[in-house]
Amino acid sequence: MIEVSDFSSSHPDAPVRRRTGLDPISAVKMPERLTATVDAWAEAHHLSRSAAICKLVELGLKIAPAAPASAHSVASDATRIEEIAVHEIKALLDPALAADERERRIRRLIDGPPEFSHERIDLPKHRA
């Protein structure tokens, strides 16, 4: 029988890395109550704590909402949506209208009536 030392022979202070599996080890700090709950779940499902944590994280990720898009992509999406709306509104407006009246109507439809501007989530809020 071969004994494996906890330390390598090349340097007395260097620990030996033992392979316990192919997956990397991740330490998780959890409150005692959560650990007890995970342990109970693991026991009920005949799993080790490690396997239970993996399974619970996988289950949580399946039902979690997708990561929020970056601010840049949200801004570009909003710009693109506004461009499409302007295009559709222009197609519906009477072509005989004066250019300034067409622009006023388009802005009114895109920006909404001023009495509702405080309800808009895309506009900055002014402090009173």
Residue frames as qw, qx, qy, qz and C-alpha x, y, z in Angstrom:
[[0.000, 0.889, 0.457, 0.000, 0.00, 0.00, 0.00],
 [0.422, 0.308, -0.004, 0.852, 1.33, 3.41, -0.97],
 [0.213, -0.734, -0.448, 0.463, 0.85, 6.24, 1.46],
 [0.296, 0.693, 0.218, 0.620, 0.27, 9.70, 0.09],
 [0.387, -0.273, -0.360, 0.804, 1.88, 12.42, 2.10],
 [0.062, 0.889, 0.414, -0.187, 0.08, 15.66, 2.78],
 [0.044, -0.884, 0.254, 0.390, 3.19, 17.50, 1.64],
 [0.798, 0.573, -0.177, 0.057, 5.31, 17.18, -1.46],
 [0.856, -0.290, 0.042, 0.426, 8.85, 15.91, -1.15],
 [0.530, 0.504, 0.070, 0.678, 10.33, 18.78, -3.18],
 [0.020, -0.474, 0.236, -0.848, 9.40, 21.47, -0.68],
 [0.221, -0.195, -0.868, 0.399, 8.41, 20.64, 2.88],
 [0.170, 0.345, 0.414, -0.825, 5.84, 23.50, 3.14],
 [0.393, 0.167, -0.440, -0.790, 4.07, 22.94, -0.19],
 [0.669, 0.084, 0.603, -0.426, 0.80, 20.95, 0.12],
 [0.150, -0.006, 0.886, 0.439, 0.10, 18.17, -2.34],
 [0.552, 0.181, -0.052, -0.813, -2.94, 18.72, -4.54],
 [0.306, 0.079, 0.949, -0.020, -5.06, 15.63, -4.50],
 [0.341, -0.038, -0.515, -0.786, -7.60, 15.07, -7.21],
 [0.347, 0.155, 0.768, -0.516, -10.98, 14.41, -5.69],
 [0.532, 0.604, 0.589, -0.079, -12.81, 14.72, -9.00],
 [0.477, 0.343, 0.386, 0.712, -12.74, 16.60, -12.24],
 [0.066, -0.873, -0.315, -0.366, -14.77, 19.58, -11.05],
 [0.256, 0.411, -0.398, 0.779, -13.09, 22.45, -9.23],
 [0.376, -0.489, -0.688, 0.382, -13.86, 22.92, -5.55],
 [0.070, -0.581, -0.097, -0.805, -15.90, 25.97, -4.53],
 [0.214, -0.219, -0.713, 0.631, -16.27, 26.98, -0.91],
 [0.261, -0.603, -0.435, -0.615, -19.70, 28.25, 0.09],
 [0.081, -0.004, -0.606, 0.791, -20.34, 30.24, 3.24],
 [0.428, -0.469, -0.544, -0.548, -23.90, 29.74, 4.49],
 [0.423, -0.458, 0.391, -0.676, -25.70, 30.45, 7.75],
 [0.162, -0.142, 0.947, -0.237, -26.19, 27.44, 10.03],
 [0.596, 0.335, 0.503, -0.529, -29.97, 27.31, 9.42],
 [0.633, 0.590, -0.273, -0.420, -29.46, 27.23, 5.67],
 [0.187, 0.437, -0.879, -0.016, -26.81, 24.55, 6.00],
 [0.361, 0.037, 0.848, -0.386, -29.19, 22.47, 8.11],
 [0.665, 0.485, 0.217, -0.525, -31.95, 22.94, 5.54],
 [0.504, 0.588, -0.566, -0.281, -29.61, 21.91, 2.71],
 [0.025, -0.296, 0.943, -0.153, -28.47, 18.88, 4.72],
 [0.540, 0.216, 0.664, -0.469, -32.08, 17.84, 5.33],
 [0.670, 0.583, -0.086, -0.451, -32.87, 18.23, 1.63],
 [0.302, 0.547, -0.771, -0.122, -29.74, 16.25, 0.73],
 [0.252, -0.123, 0.918, -0.280, -30.69, 13.45, 3.11],
 [0.638, 0.379, 0.440, -0.506, -34.23, 13.30, 1.76],
 [0.692, 0.643, -0.176, -0.277, -32.84, 13.00, -1.77],
 [0.931, -0.167, 0.226, 0.233, -30.00, 10.62, -0.82],
 [0.554, 0.716, -0.096, 0.414, -27.30, 13.09, -1.88],
 [0.593, -0.199, -0.272, 0.731, -24.14, 14.45, -0.32],
 [0.078, -0.804, -0.226, 0.545, -24.16, 18.08, 0.78],
 [0.167, -0.411, 0.475, 0.760, -21.97, 18.98, -2.20],
 [0.078, 0.242, 0.835, 0.489, -24.26, 17.23, -4.69],
 [0.029, -0.735, -0.654, 0.177, -27.32, 18.78, -3.03],
 [0.096, -0.710, 0.006, 0.697, -25.89, 22.29, -3.29],
 [0.111, -0.172, 0.666, 0.718, -25.10, 21.70, -6.97],
 [0.020, 0.449, 0.853, 0.267, -28.60, 20.40, -7.65],
 [0.073, -0.785, -0.488, 0.376, -30.28, 23.24, -5.75],
 [0.102, -0.569, 0.234, 0.782, -28.21, 25.85, -7.60],
 [0.073, 0.055, 0.788, 0.609, -29.10, 24.23, -10.94],
 [0.025, -0.627, -0.778, -0.026, -32.80, 24.24, -10.00],
 [0.112, -0.766, -0.241, 0.585, -32.60, 27.88, -8.90],
 [0.115, -0.394, 0.447, 0.795, -30.89, 28.92, -12.13],
 [0.105, 0.305, 0.847, 0.423, -33.58, 27.23, -14.20],
 [0.073, -0.775, -0.627, -0.020, -36.31, 29.36, -12.66],
 [0.281, -0.596, -0.073, 0.749, -34.31, 32.58, -12.15],
 [0.454, 0.862, 0.157, -0.164, -35.01, 35.42, -14.56],
 [0.754, 0.409, 0.041, 0.513, -32.41, 36.03, -17.22],
 [0.471, -0.358, -0.100, 0.800, -29.61, 38.40, -16.38],
 [0.214, 0.881, 0.234, -0.351, -30.56, 42.01, -17.06],
 [0.671, 0.568, 0.159, 0.450, -29.29, 43.39, -20.32],
 [0.482, -0.178, -0.095, 0.852, -26.50, 45.92, -20.17],
 [0.085, 0.734, 0.263, -0.620, -27.44, 49.60, -20.05],
 [0.010, 0.412, -0.526, -0.744, -25.95, 50.06, -23.52],
 [0.014, -0.168, -0.905, -0.391, -28.10, 47.37, -25.13],
 [0.035, 0.655, 0.689, -0.309, -31.23, 48.63, -23.34],
 [0.051, 0.677, -0.019, -0.734, -30.53, 52.15, -24.63],
 [0.055, 0.249, -0.697, -0.671, -29.93, 50.93, -28.18],
 [0.026, 0.381, 0.919, 0.101, -33.10, 48.80, -28.00],
 [0.062, 0.720, 0.469, -0.508, -35.09, 51.82, -26.84],
 [0.054, 0.549, -0.320, -0.770, -33.65, 53.91, -29.67],
 [0.026, 0.008, -0.872, -0.489, -34.51, 51.24, -32.22],
 [0.042, 0.548, 0.822, -0.146, -38.06, 50.91, -30.85],
 [0.079, 0.718, 0.193, -0.664, -38.52, 54.68, -31.07],
 [0.034, 0.360, -0.586, -0.725, -37.26, 54.68, -34.67],
 [0.004, -0.254, -0.929, -0.271, -39.79, 51.99, -35.60],
 [0.035, 0.671, 0.631, -0.387, -42.60, 53.91, -33.85],
 [0.063, 0.623, -0.115, -0.771, -41.70, 57.15, -35.67],
 [0.024, 0.132, -0.785, -0.605, -41.66, 55.29, -38.99],
 [0.014, -0.438, -0.897, -0.064, -45.11, 53.77, -38.34],
 [0.026, 0.713, 0.413, -0.566, -46.59, 57.09, -37.14],
 [0.030, 0.462, -0.372, -0.805, -45.27, 58.91, -40.23],
 [0.031, -0.105, -0.878, -0.467, -47.01, 56.33, -42.42],
 [0.053, -0.591, -0.795, 0.126, -50.31, 56.99, -40.62],
 [0.043, -0.618, -0.194, 0.761, -50.19, 60.80, -40.62],
 [0.508, 0.797, 0.320, -0.067, -51.82, 62.87, -43.33],
 [0.656, 0.065, 0.228, 0.717, -49.11, 63.77, -45.89],
 [0.145, 0.769, 0.286, 0.554, -50.80, 67.14, -46.46],
 [0.511, -0.823, -0.160, 0.190, -49.84, 68.33, -42.96],
 [0.200, 0.896, -0.337, 0.209, -47.11, 70.93, -42.65],
 [0.679, 0.266, -0.591, 0.344, -43.70, 69.50, -41.68],
 [0.009, -0.348, 0.564, -0.748, -43.64, 71.28, -38.30],
 [0.724, -0.191, 0.142, -0.647, -47.15, 69.99, -37.47],
 [0.896, 0.118, -0.422, -0.065, -46.13, 66.44, -38.46],
 [0.456, 0.304, -0.631, 0.549, -43.08, 66.66, -36.16],
 [0.330, -0.328, 0.405, -0.787, -45.18, 68.07, -33.30],
 [0.870, -0.102, -0.056, -0.479, -47.68, 65.21, -33.60],
 [0.808, 0.205, -0.527, 0.166, -44.94, 62.59, -33.82],
 [0.201, 0.338, -0.612, 0.686, -43.19, 64.00, -30.70],
 [0.559, -0.275, 0.245, -0.743, -46.52, 64.17, -28.85],
 [0.938, -0.022, -0.202, -0.280, -47.21, 60.50, -29.63],
 [0.715, 0.260, -0.543, 0.356, -43.66, 59.33, -28.88],
 [0.149, 0.287, -0.549, 0.771, -43.18, 61.41, -25.70],
 [0.276, -0.539, -0.787, 0.116, -46.77, 61.18, -24.53],
 [0.142, -0.862, -0.238, -0.424, -48.82, 63.99, -23.06],
 [0.227, 0.502, -0.478, 0.684, -46.91, 66.24, -20.64],
 [0.599, -0.495, 0.186, -0.601, -49.45, 65.67, -17.84],
 [0.982, -0.171, -0.013, -0.074, -48.24, 62.04, -17.63],
 [0.511, 0.646, -0.480, 0.302, -44.49, 62.73, -17.79],
 [0.333, -0.578, 0.596, -0.448, -44.15, 62.13, -14.02],
 [0.908, -0.063, 0.318, -0.265, -45.41, 58.54, -14.58],
 [0.774, 0.552, -0.310, 0.012, -42.80, 57.71, -17.23],
 [0.839, -0.466, 0.192, 0.204, -40.06, 55.38, -15.99],
 [0.765, 0.275, 0.179, 0.555, -37.69, 56.26, -18.85],
 [0.146, 0.817, 0.003, 0.557, -37.51, 59.96, -17.98],
 [0.388, 0.088, -0.571, 0.718, -35.39, 61.42, -15.20],
 [0.352, -0.753, -0.554, 0.037, -37.32, 62.42, -12.10],
 [0.149, 0.583, -0.148, 0.785, -37.13, 66.07, -11.03],
 [0.391, -0.343, -0.677, 0.520, -36.91, 66.70, -7.30],
 [0.134, -0.837, -0.374, -0.376, -39.37, 69.20, -5.88]]
